[in-house]
Amino acid sequence: MLFLNLQDLEEREPIPGFRGRFVHSENMTFAHWDIAAGAPLPEHSHAPEQVTIVIEGELRLTVNGETNVLGPGSMAIVESKAIHSGEAITHCRVIDVFYPIREDYR
């Protein structure tokens, strides 16, 4: 068993405006994001499936052409290889869970 404190992990900014800390289990990646208001998430896709959970703020998310605004407590399930993009309407705190691991976030 491993116990971690997010504040002890290095913060990285792989996308402008998306500052994150990343935790990897044997099979999953957990990305804890602090997203600046107005920051765009460019259209992309990836093999791991993704669950996005909004903790704070409002995030506009488009998945396969369908757009929704997510607020605190809202979730989106992004299937493997689905084309998606977004924008932080306000400052956001978001958790993304990926299965399997996002190797590019190691």
Buried (B, 14 or more C-beta within 10 A) or exposed (E): EEEEEEEEEEEEEEBEBBBBBBBBEEEBBBBBBBBBEEBBBEEEBBEBBBBBBBBBBBBBBBBEEEEEEBBEEBEBEBEEEBEBBBBBBEBBBBBBBBBEBBEEBE
